[in-house]
Amino acid sequence: MTRTLIAFGDSHTSGAEIEIQWSESCHKKAYPSHIANHYGFDCLNFGQCGGSNLWMLKKFYEVMPGLVNKDIPLFVLCNFTEVGRMAYKWEDSWLHFTPSALNQLNGNSDFYYPEEPLLRYKKYIINNSDIQLMQKTILIIKKIQNFCKNNNIPFVFHTSVSWFYGNWEGIDKRNFLGHHDSVRTFYHPNISNEYAVKYSYWQLATHHPVYKHFQHKDRWCMHYPELYHKYWAKLLINFIDNQKLLEGYI
């Protein structure tokens, strides 16, 4: 039976804007598909534009038990995004908030959100410090890791934009791009941002001499073309191979 790569993450993972805004056909050109194609895997991409880390955990628990019960060989890829995001159920749909949504309160936003959930989101941001939000993400990372380990599922983690400061004890950093060569169990905000620049999807793109010029083009939300997705896929493939994350599984 062919192994299936299951990808979770934000708009970068979903391949937003590779073709047209919001198009699900972008999944076929996003980096998870390029990784899956390299190994001869099938690919299911659950990336969500504006998706938060808590939303990713919700989607993970919604999808994974059923796949495990079907006894399908899996490979999990998770892209953890900026910590100041949140999803709210509003009427019959989910709203995905990023910090830029708060610009609407000042009359400066390209999107429109209903006032009540927007004010709830503002309260959530006010009541949680950056460190608290990062620690919540670290706990999400640990939960997903433990699920994969308990079910003998190979996995690889990386970040989209941010670096997460806090207590990393109990997380297997061998599987996490950027943390794999560190012996630290606690990361402090005073540590330089060099890790995020070198190892996160967006930070690397914005500093890379070949791809950074796309930031100055008419792109609606800091997204990159398929050319960069191929580059990022190759970087992750090298990491997977070097760390032997699929050893004994393929």
C-alpha positions as CSV (number, residue, x, y, z in Angstrom):
1,M,0.0,0.0,0.0
2,T,1.3,3.4,-1.0
3,R,2.3,5.7,1.9
4,T,0.4,9.0,2.2
5,L,2.0,12.3,3.2
6,I,-0.5,14.2,5.4
7,A,0.3,17.9,5.5
8,F,-1.0,20.4,8.1
9,G,-0.2,24.1,8.2
10,D,-1.1,27.6,7.1
11,S,-1.4,29.3,3.7
12,H,2.2,28.6,2.8
13,T,1.5,24.9,3.2
14,S,-1.7,25.1,1.2
15,G,0.2,26.8,-1.7
16,A,-1.9,30.0,-1.6
17,E,-1.5,32.2,-4.6
18,I,0.6,29.8,-6.7
19,E,-2.3,29.9,-9.1
20,I,-5.2,32.0,-8.0
21,Q,-6.3,33.3,-4.6
22,W,-7.8,30.6,-2.3
23,S,-7.7,27.9,-5.1
24,E,-7.4,24.4,-3.8
25,S,-5.6,23.4,-7.0
26,C,-2.6,25.1,-5.5
27,H,-2.2,22.1,-3.3
28,K,-0.8,20.1,-6.2
29,K,2.0,22.7,-6.7
30,A,2.7,23.4,-3.0
31,Y,5.8,21.9,-1.3
32,P,4.1,19.0,0.4
33,S,3.2,17.6,-3.0
34,H,6.7,18.0,-4.3
35,I,8.0,16.1,-1.2
36,A,5.4,13.4,-1.7
37,N,6.2,13.0,-5.4
38,H,9.9,12.7,-4.6
39,Y,9.3,9.6,-2.4
40,G,6.4,8.2,-4.5
41,F,3.8,8.9,-1.8
42,D,0.2,10.1,-2.1
43,C,-0.5,13.5,-0.6
44,L,-3.4,14.9,1.4
45,N,-2.9,18.7,2.1
46,F,-5.0,20.2,5.0
47,G,-3.2,23.6,4.9
48,Q,-5.5,26.4,5.8
49,C,-5.2,30.1,4.7
50,G,-4.9,32.1,8.0
51,G,-4.9,28.9,10.0
52,S,-3.6,28.9,13.5
53,N,-1.6,26.3,15.4
54,L,-4.6,25.5,17.5
55,W,-6.7,25.0,14.3
56,M,-4.0,22.7,13.0
57,L,-4.3,20.6,16.1
58,K,-8.1,20.5,15.8
59,K,-7.8,19.4,12.1
60,F,-5.1,16.9,13.1
61,Y,-7.3,15.2,15.7
62,E,-10.2,15.3,13.2
63,V,-8.4,13.6,10.4
64,M,-5.7,11.3,11.9
65,P,-7.7,8.7,14.0
66,G,-9.8,7.7,11.0
67,L,-6.7,7.3,8.8
68,V,-4.9,5.3,11.5
69,N,-8.0,3.0,11.8
70,K,-7.8,2.3,8.1
71,D,-4.3,1.1,8.6
72,I,-2.9,3.4,5.9
73,P,0.9,3.9,6.0
74,L,1.3,7.6,6.8
75,F,3.9,10.4,6.9
76,V,3.0,13.6,8.8
77,L,4.3,17.0,7.9
78,C,3.4,19.9,10.2
79,N,4.2,23.6,9.5
80,F,3.7,25.6,12.7
81,T,2.8,29.2,12.1
82,E,2.8,32.6,14.0
83,V,1.4,32.3,17.5
84,G,-0.9,35.2,17.4
85,R,-3.6,33.5,15.3
86,M,-6.9,32.1,16.3
87,A,-10.0,30.5,14.7
88,Y,-13.6,31.2,15.8
89,K,-16.8,29.4,14.9
90,W,-19.2,32.0,13.8
91,E,-22.7,31.1,12.6
92,D,-22.1,28.2,10.2
93,S,-18.5,28.7,9.3
94,W,-15.0,29.2,10.8
95,L,-13.2,32.6,10.8
96,H,-9.5,32.6,10.8
97,F,-7.8,35.6,12.4
98,T,-4.3,36.8,12.1
99,P,-2.9,39.9,13.9
100,S,-3.4,42.0,10.8
101,A,-7.1,41.5,11.2
102,L,-7.0,44.0,14.1
103,N,-6.2,46.7,11.5
104,Q,-9.9,46.7,10.8
105,L,-10.6,48.3,14.1
106,N,-8.6,51.3,12.9
107,G,-10.4,51.4,9.5
108,N,-7.4,49.9,7.7
109,S,-8.0,46.4,6.4
110,D,-8.4,44.6,3.1
111,F,-10.7,42.1,4.7
112,Y,-13.9,42.4,6.7
113,Y,-14.7,40.4,9.8
114,P,-17.9,40.6,11.9
115,E,-17.4,42.9,14.9
116,E,-18.3,40.5,17.7
117,P,-15.7,37.7,16.9
118,L,-13.1,40.4,16.0
119,L,-13.5,41.9,19.4
120,R,-13.2,38.4,21.0
121,Y,-10.0,37.9,19.1
122,K,-8.7,41.3,20.3
123,K,-9.4,40.2,23.9
124,Y,-7.6,37.0,23.3
125,I,-4.5,38.8,22.1
126,I,-4.6,41.3,25.0
127,N,-5.0,38.5,27.6
128,N,-2.1,36.4,26.3
129,S,1.5,37.5,26.2
130,D,3.8,36.4,23.3
131,I,5.6,34.0,25.6
132,Q,2.2,32.4,26.7
133,L,1.1,32.0,23.1
134,M,4.5,30.4,22.2
135,Q,4.2,28.0,25.1
136,K,0.8,27.0,23.9
137,T,2.2,26.2,20.5
138,I,5.0,24.1,22.1
139,L,2.4,22.1,23.9
140,I,0.6,21.6,20.5
141,I,3.9,20.4,19.0
142,K,4.3,17.9,21.8
143,K,0.8,16.5,21.4
144,I,1.2,15.9,17.7
145,Q,4.6,14.4,18.2
146,N,3.3,12.0,20.9
147,F,0.3,10.9,18.7
148,C,2.7,10.1,15.8
149,K,5.1,8.2,18.1
150,N,2.4,6.3,19.8
151,N,1.0,5.2,16.4
152,N,4.5,4.5,14.8
153,I,4.0,7.3,12.2
154,P,7.1,9.0,10.8
155,F,6.9,12.8,11.0
156,V,8.7,16.1,10.2
157,F,8.1,19.5,11.7
158,H,9.1,23.0,10.6
159,T,8.0,26.6,11.1
160,S,6.3,29.0,8.8
161,V,7.3,32.4,10.1
162,S,8.1,32.4,13.8
163,W,10.6,30.9,16.3
164,F,9.0,29.6,19.5
165,Y,10.6,30.5,22.8
166,G,9.9,28.4,26.0
167,N,10.5,25.0,27.4
168,W,11.2,22.3,24.7
169,E,11.8,19.5,27.2
170,G,10.1,16.3,26.0
171,I,10.1,17.2,22.3
172,D,12.2,15.1,20.0
173,K,14.1,17.8,18.1
174,R,15.6,15.3,15.7
175,N,12.3,15.7,13.7
176,F,12.1,19.5,13.9
177,L,14.0,21.5,11.2
178,G,16.1,24.1,13.0
179,H,16.0,22.6,16.4
180,H,17.7,19.3,15.3
181,D,21.2,20.5,16.1
182,S,20.5,22.2,19.4
183,V,20.9,20.7,22.9
184,R,18.9,23.5,24.5
185,T,15.7,22.5,26.3
186,F,14.7,26.2,26.9
187,Y,14.8,29.0,24.4
188,H,14.8,32.6,25.6
189,P,13.6,35.7,23.6
190,N,17.1,37.3,23.9
191,I,18.5,34.6,21.6
192,S,19.0,36.1,18.2
193,N,16.6,35.5,15.4
194,E,19.2,33.7,13.3
195,Y,17.3,30.4,13.6
196,A,14.1,31.8,12.2
197,V,16.0,33.4,9.3
198,K,17.8,30.2,8.4
199,Y,15.0,27.6,9.0
200,S,11.5,29.0,8.7
201,Y,9.7,29.0,5.3
202,W,8.9,32.7,5.1
203,Q,12.0,34.1,6.9
204,L,14.3,32.2,4.6
205,A,12.5,33.3,1.5
206,T,12.6,37.0,2.5
207,H,16.3,36.9,2.9
208,H,17.2,34.6,0.0
209,P,18.8,36.5,-2.9
210,V,16.8,34.6,-5.5
211,Y,13.3,34.8,-3.9
212,K,13.2,37.9,-1.7
213,H,12.3,40.2,-4.7
214,F,8.8,38.6,-4.7
215,Q,8.1,40.6,-1.6
216,H,8.0,43.7,-3.8
217,K,5.6,42.3,-6.4
218,D,1.8,42.6,-6.3
219,R,1.2,39.5,-4.1
220,W,-1.7,39.7,-1.7
221,C,-0.3,38.2,1.4
222,M,3.5,37.5,1.3
223,H,3.2,34.3,-0.6
224,Y,5.8,32.8,-3.0
225,P,5.5,31.0,-6.4
226,E,6.0,27.4,-7.1
227,L,9.7,28.0,-7.8
228,Y,10.2,28.6,-4.1
229,H,8.0,25.7,-3.0
230,K,10.3,23.4,-5.0
231,Y,13.3,25.0,-3.3
232,W,11.7,24.5,0.2
233,A,10.7,21.0,-0.7
234,K,14.3,20.1,-1.6
235,L,15.5,21.6,1.7
236,L,13.0,19.5,3.7
237,I,13.8,16.3,1.6
238,N,17.5,16.8,2.5
239,F,16.6,17.2,6.1
240,I,14.4,14.1,6.1
241,D,17.2,12.0,4.5
242,N,19.9,13.4,6.7
243,Q,17.9,12.7,9.9
244,K,16.8,9.3,8.5
245,L,13.2,10.1,9.4
246,L,11.9,7.6,7.0
247,E,14.4,4.9,7.7
248,G,12.6,1.6,8.1
249,Y,9.3,2.9,6.8
250,I,9.6,3.2,3.0
